Amino acid sequence: MDIGIVGPGRLGRSLYALLIEAGHPVVLVGRGDPIPPLPVLLLTVPDDAIAQVAATVTHDAVVLHCSGAADVEVLAPHQPAGSFHPLMTFPGPEVAIPLLQGVPVALAGDAKALEAGHAIAQILGMRAVEVPGDRRLYHCAAVIAGNFATVLLAEASRVLEAAGVPAEDAPAMLAPLAMASLQNAGIDPVAALTGPAVRGDEKTIAGHREALEKAQFGDLIRLYDLLTESAVSLKTAVIQTPMSRLD
C-alpha cells in the first residue's frame, strides 16, 4: 500500500519522516504539484483547501484528510473518503517529531477508508479509534485538552513570576507538576483531582483571589473562578473514589 502525503506542512513532513523511518513507501507531494496515481492519499492541507485539493484527485484512490474539525463530506463526491486525525501536536520536524507509539488517531469514513486508516495506524504504531459523531465536538475536546492546557501553563507561569520566580524559569518549574497531573488524569480525571477546591478549603481559595487582585491579575480571576467551580462539581465524585488523594 503506497501512500501519498499531499501538503508539506508540519504534519505532512512529520508523517512523511515517520513512514520513511518505518520503512514504508511514501511520496510527499507539494501544494500545486501533480498528484501521482497512488492507492492511498493523506491530505495534510489547511481545512479550507481540503475540498479544492480533493477535487484534483482524478484516479481511483482512498482519500483521507487529516483535519480534526472537518467532516468527511468535505471530500464529496470523491469515494472512498475518510479522515485520519492523529490526536497529537506536531511542531514540525525542525523542532521535534513526536513518538506515536500508542497515540490515538481518530478515524471516520466509509469501509475502505476506515480499512486504510487502520492500516496506516498500524504502520505508525498508533491506536486507531473510530469517531463517527460530530467532528466539531471531537476537535473541541482536543483543543481544550491540548491548546488550553498550554494556555493554563502560560498563565500559571505569569502568576509564578509575580511571586518572584524569574520569567525564564517559571514554565520549567511548573511543567513537571502539570505533566504529572495530566498523566494521572489520563487514568481517571476524577480520582486524580487534588487541591483546595476538592478539600473545600474556602480560605485558601479566597487568599488566591485576593493575591491575584492585589497583583493586578484581574483578568485571571474569572478564569480561576470558572475552573474552581468545575473542580468543585467533581468534589463528591472524588470523595467517593477510593484511589483519590485529597491532599
C-alpha positions, -999 to 999 in steps of 0.1 A, spaced: 0 0 0 19 30 -13 9 63 4 10 98 -9 10 128 15 -3 159 -1 8 191 17 44 195 31 34 214 62 44 205 98 20 175 99 28 163 64 65 164 67 64 147 102 42 118 89 64 115 59 95 112 81 78 87 104 66 65 75 101 66 60 115 56 93 91 27 94 104 16 60 71 22 42 68 35 7 56 71 8 56 102 -15 54 138 -3 35 160 -27 39 198 -26 9 221 -28 0 227 -65 22 197 -77 5 169 -98 -8 142 -75 6 108 -86 -17 78 -90 -12 63 -56 -37 40 -39 -39 60 -7 -37 97 -2 -34 117 30 -44 153 26 -24 173 52 -35 207 39 -54 235 57 -91 229 62 -102 255 37 -81 238 10 -93 202 15 -122 203 -10 -102 220 -36 -73 196 -34 -96 166 -32 -112 177 -64 -79 174 -82 -77 137 -75 -89 121 -107 -77 85 -102 -93 58 -80 -77 62 -46 -87 62 -9 -85 98 1 -82 107 38 -80 142 51 -61 149 83 -83 176 97 -97 173 132 -127 196 127 -138 189 91 -163 161 84 -159 135 57 -184 152 34 -159 179 26 -143 153 3 -175 147 -17 -181 134 -43 -148 116 -41 -150 79 -29 -137 62 -9 -133 90 15 -124 94 52 -105 112 78 -73 104 97 -65 128 126 -36 120 149 -45 132 184 -11 147 189 7 180 185 32 184 155 55 213 159 74 203 127 104 181 121 128 211 126 115 212 163 105 177 171 88 146 157 65 131 183 66 94 192 34 80 180 35 46 196 1 41 213 -11 76 204 -48 77 194 -58 86 158 -94 94 151 -109 77 120 -141 83 102 -154 75 67 -166 46 46 -155 10 49 -125 12 26 -113 45 41 -115 30 76 -96 0 64 -68 22 51 -68 43 82 -64 12 104 -36 0 82 -17 34 84 -22 35 122 -7 0 125 23 10 104 29 40 127 22 21 159 -9 43 167 -41 33 184 -70 37 159 -103 49 173 -134 53 151 -151 86 159 -184 87 139 -200 116 158 -199 154 154 -163 163 144 -167 197 159 -172 182 193 -143 159 188 -120 188 178 -133 210 206 -123 183 231 -88 181 215 -84 219 217 -95 220 253 -71 192 263 -42 204 241 -42 241 234 -59 252 266 -35 231 287 -7 251 272 -26 284 279 -31 274 315 6 267 319 15 301 304 -10 319 327 3 299 358 39 310 348 28 346 348 15 343 383 46 324 395 68 352 380 48 377 401 57 356 431 94 363 424 105 334 401 124 346 370 103 345 339 127 322 321 124 296 350 87 297 357 74 274 329 100 247 335 93 249 372 56 242 367 58 217 339 66 186 359 36 192 381 14 198 351 26 168 332 22 145 363 -13 158 369 -22 151 332 -7 117 333 -27 108 364 -58 123 348 -53 101 318 -62 71 340 -90 88 359 -96 125 359 -119 124 389 -95 104 411 -65 125 400 -80 158 411 -65 174 441 -62 209 456 -82 234 477 -114 231 457 -116 193 464 -108 199 500 -134 226 504 -107 250 516 -125 282 510 -100 302 530 -71 292 506 -93 299 476 -102 334 489 -65 340 496 -57 331 460 -83 355 447 -71 383 470 -35 378 459 -45 378 422 -64 410 426 -35 427 445 -10 416 418 -34 431 392 -43 398 377 -80 407 375 -82 391 341 -73 358 356 -98 359 385 -128 350 362 -108 320 348 -98 309 383 -134 311 395 -147 291 365 -121 264 369 -127 263 407 -164 258 401 -156 229 377 -134 213 403 -160 217 430 -186 200 408 -163 169 408 -158 170 446 -184 145 455 -172 120 429 -136 125 441 -145 118 478 -163 86 467 -133 74 448 -111 52 470 -79 59 449 -81 97 453 -57 116 475 -73 147 490 -40 164 499 
